[in-house]
Amino acid sequence: MRLLLSVTFLLLACGPTSRPNDGGVDAGVDGGSDAGSMACLEPYRTCQQPFTFRALDEQSVTLRGNFAPDGWTVGVPMTKQGGQWVASVSVPWGGAVQYKFLVNNAIWVTDPANPALLDGNSVVTNLTCTTWTCAADAPDPAAFDWRDAVIYFVFVDRFVDGDPTTNCHVPNVDPAGQYQGGDWKGVTSRITDGTFTRLGVNTLWVTVPVTNASVGGSGGDGHLYSGYHGYWPSDLESVESCFGSKQDLVDLVSAAHQHGLKVLFDFAMVHVHQSAAVFAQHPDWFWPLSYNGGTCVCDDQGVCPWATTAQRCWFADYLPHWNYTVAAARDYSVDRALKLLVDANADGFRLDAIKHVDDSWLTQLRSRLTTEVLPTRAPRPRLYLVGETFEFGNRDFIKSFLGDERLDGQFDFPLRLALLQSVVMRQTPMSSLKSFVDGNDDFYGPRAVMSTWVGNHDLPRVIHFAEDTPMWSDPYTNGKDRSWLNQPQLPNYRRPFERLANAFAFLFTSRGAPLIYYGDEIGLPGAGDPDNRRMMQWTGLTADQQWLEDRISKLAAIRAATRRCGEACAPRFRSATTPGPTR
């Protein structure tokens, strides 16, 4: 189904590097479970992996490698047994290890018995075993396997107006930045009529549900916006009335579960709006705006650059930034997140701009999810946490947020760059994508469930990058040059839709949880924010739009046929004839 991707190894004779493995040979012990192994999903299993080194006249041999944080610097002393030195280390199921032997504390040697090398290190990959140990936080084997997720980002205000009585209007706001009337009842109507089932989606990412500011705010482009997007929270203890009642939100999640869908809530934990009561009551819970002789609004150079002040700079001078080094502030925010999730029975969070919050917030959230929420649910699931770190060059930084006590995955910005350049925009040859993926598939570790994607709400609509002459040459442009004037129209020829279909074919047959940004399944047009958030088109599709939607549905069916999940896959992918709205 997918390009055959291989790895080219550099045969180097120097000391070790610490970069994660990109491939190699399988030197593990293959096989299935035995009576002594606990039942758990593969990503939560660990194996004892043996290593041997032929013995001659060495005084000592130490196994060094990336199997532990101190694996390259301390390693594991090997024991001499007969004609060889032996040691074993714990590795995750399906994982990979780069390693070398340090002989007599002086000489680095690759494994003479293993010809597979990467960056000058011996390497073994896809490690499995017949007897394993399950992680303490392993979900029930019958629980949903997030590796099977197909995520659809429902931008609530721009999706379906199911209840006109909840419609909102913020004075003085430009029309494109105004509330458009979408609500939770509208989303629920599309759940129950089979829209998501026919598309092959099994997970909904829903915009921030908490109450937002009811006043306009500058977008930095000379226009005023409302808080329709959910990222200006003013009251973390109530839900957004512009989208409906709390019961409407509960009903949405309940309907989703009845139709085999999981629900992720977007959560904005970086800041609140200045109108928030919590800011007036506890100003010490927030970083001050004044800083270094100026104001600490995030910028690219100046007083408060993103790179060095990311965890304290304000996104705008009306968005106070939480200071989570204050325990009371952290407790309050995490309390609100947990209550939101528990009250609605949601399945996890999409965490906005995670690099802008202190690490203690994330670890506290995960700890409390594990100790307080999981015991109340059966089968015991993994509550999925996926983060947004807008970074398309530094994979190590993105990876630093992942782990058992942190995020399950992040949106794969670097992969999206490679995919757009090779498949969508045709700027680089397919061999460039192959080379990138060779080193990306295993980069984040066997338990990571990265979300792969081509379009989102912060960038121009991807269909315009797929045109014969891409509308923008930079895959990560903000597209603001056409947000308000000279807005792009739907392409009137098939080729952009075919290129976008090819990109989705890659995502749906690759590792990770592919994301569909609402409307991308029909090539919805649009420049940068707010034009990339037009009201969803439900009728009058062109033949090209219908073709693309049908193609994505078929890709989802192929993916569904190879799922690894348990009870939550039931019902599995339903027939494309399931009733749905007429387009």
TAJO-V425987 format. One record per pair of residues at least 6 apart in sequence whose C-alpha atoms are under 7 Angstrom apart, sorted by the first residue. I is the first residue (numbers start at 1). J is the second residue. Records with the same first field share a line. If there is no record, write none. Layout:
I->J, J
This chain:
1->509
2->506, 509
5->434, 438
6->438
7->23, 438
9->117, 118, 119
10->117, 118, 119, 120
11->117, 119, 120
12->119, 120
13->120
14->120
15->108
16->120, 121
17->119
18->66
20->443
21->96, 97, 98, 442, 443
22->438, 439, 442, 443
23->125
24->116, 117, 123, 124, 125
25->116, 123, 124, 125
26->124, 125, 126, 127
27->124, 125, 127
28->49, 127, 128, 129
29->128, 129, 130
30->128, 129, 130
31->129, 130
32->130
33->130, 131
34->130, 131
36->131
37->131, 132, 133
38->133, 134
39->141
40->134, 138, 139, 140, 141
41->141
42->93
43->93, 446, 447
44->134, 135, 138
45->92, 93, 132, 133, 134, 135
46->90, 91, 92, 93, 132, 133, 134
47->90, 91, 92, 93, 128, 129, 132, 133
48->88, 89, 90, 91
49->88, 89, 90, 91
50->87, 88, 89
51->86, 87, 88
52->84, 85, 86, 87
53->84, 85, 86
54->83, 84, 85
55->83, 84, 85
58->103, 104
59->104
60->103, 104
61->77, 78, 101, 102, 103, 104
62->75, 76, 77, 78, 101, 102, 103
63->75, 76, 77, 78, 100, 101, 102
64->71, 72, 75, 76, 99, 100, 101, 102
65->71, 72, 75, 97, 98, 99, 100
66->72, 97, 98, 99
67->91, 97
78->85, 86, 87
79->85, 86, 87
80->86
92->446
93->127, 128
94->126, 127, 128, 446
95->125, 126, 127, 445, 446
96->124, 125, 126, 127
97->123, 124, 125
98->121, 122, 123, 124
99->121, 122, 123
100->108, 109, 110, 111, 121, 122
101->108, 109, 110
102->108, 109
110->121, 122
111->122
114->122
116->122, 123
117->123
139->380, 381, 382
140->379, 380, 381
141->566
142->379, 566, 567
143->379, 380, 381, 566, 567, 568
144->381, 565, 566, 567, 568, 569
145->564, 565
146->449
147->449, 512, 513
148->513, 563, 564, 565
149->202, 203, 513
150->201, 202, 203, 513, 514, 515
151->201, 202, 203, 204, 205, 513, 514, 515, 516
152->201, 203, 204, 205, 515, 516, 517, 518
153->204, 205, 206, 516, 517, 518
154->204, 205, 206, 207, 518
155->206, 207, 518
156->182, 183, 184, 206, 207
157->179, 180, 181, 182, 183, 228
158->180, 182, 533, 534, 535, 536
159->182, 535, 536
160->182, 183, 186, 187
161->181, 182, 183, 186
162->182, 183, 185, 186
163->183, 185
164->181
166->241, 242, 243, 244
167->181, 242
168->179, 181, 242
169->178, 179
170->178, 214, 215, 216, 226
173->216, 224, 225, 226
174->223, 224, 225
176->530
177->224, 225, 226, 530
178->225, 226, 228
179->226, 228
182->243
183->243, 244
184->243, 244, 248, 249, 252
185->248
188->252, 255
191->255, 256
192->255
193->579, 580, 581
194->578, 579, 580
195->580, 581
197->574
198->553, 574, 575, 576, 578
199->553
200->553, 556, 557, 573
202->260, 261, 262
203->261, 262, 263
204->261, 262, 263, 264
205->263, 264, 265, 266
206->264, 265, 266
207->229, 230, 265, 266
208->230, 231, 265, 266, 267, 268
209->230, 239, 240
210->233, 235, 236, 238, 239, 240
211->233, 234, 235, 236, 238, 239, 240, 241
212->227, 230, 232, 233, 234, 235, 240
213->227, 232, 233, 234, 273, 275
215->226
216->224, 225, 226
217->224, 225, 226
218->224, 225
219->225
231->268
232->272, 273
233->272, 273
234->272, 273, 275, 276
235->276
236->336
237->336
239->246
249->344
250->344
253->263, 344, 345, 346
256->262
260->568, 569, 570, 571
262->347
263->346, 347, 348
264->346, 347, 348, 349, 350
265->348, 349, 350
266->349, 350, 351, 352
267->349, 350, 351, 352
268->351, 352
270->321, 322, 356, 357
271->319, 320, 321, 322
272->319, 320, 321
273->318, 319, 320
274->318, 319, 320
285->322, 323, 326, 329
286->320, 321, 322, 323
287->312, 321, 322, 323
289->295, 296
290->296
292->303
294->303
295->303
296->303, 304, 313, 314
297->304, 313, 314, 315, 316, 317
298->304, 305, 306, 313, 314, 315
299->305, 306
300->306
304->313
310->355, 356
311->356, 357, 358
312->321
313->321
314->320, 321
323->329
324->330, 358, 361
325->358
330->361
334->365
347->383, 384
348->383, 384, 385
349->384, 385, 386
350->385, 386, 387
351->386, 387, 388
352->387, 388
353->388, 389
354->387, 388, 389
355->389
362->406
363->405, 406
366->405, 406
367->405
374->380, 381
384->408
385->407, 408, 409
386->407, 408, 409, 410
387->407, 409, 410, 411
388->410, 411
389->398
390->413
391->413
392->413, 414, 417
393->414
399->444
401->407
402->408, 409
408->448, 449
409->448, 449, 450, 451
410->450, 451
411->450, 451, 452
412->450, 451, 452
416->453, 454
417->475
418->433
419->433, 503
420->475
421->427, 428
422->428, 429, 430, 433
423->499, 503
424->465, 466, 499, 500, 503
425->465, 466, 470
441->511
449->512, 513
450->512, 513
451->512, 513, 514, 515
452->507, 512, 513, 514, 515
453->514, 515, 516
454->462
455->461, 462, 517
456->517
457->532, 533
458->529
459->476, 477, 478, 479, 528
460->478, 479, 526, 527, 528, 532
461->525, 526, 527, 532
463->496, 497, 500, 523, 525
464->470, 471
465->471, 472
466->496, 499, 500
467->496
478->528
479->527, 528
480->527, 528, 529
482->527, 528
483->527, 528, 529, 530, 531
487->526, 527
488->525, 526, 527
489->525
490->525
494->544
497->523, 544, 548
501->548, 551, 552
505->555
507->514
508->514, 555, 556, 559
509->559
519->536
521->548, 549, 552
522->545, 546, 548, 549
523->545
526->532
538->583
539->583
540->583
541->583
557->573
560->572, 573
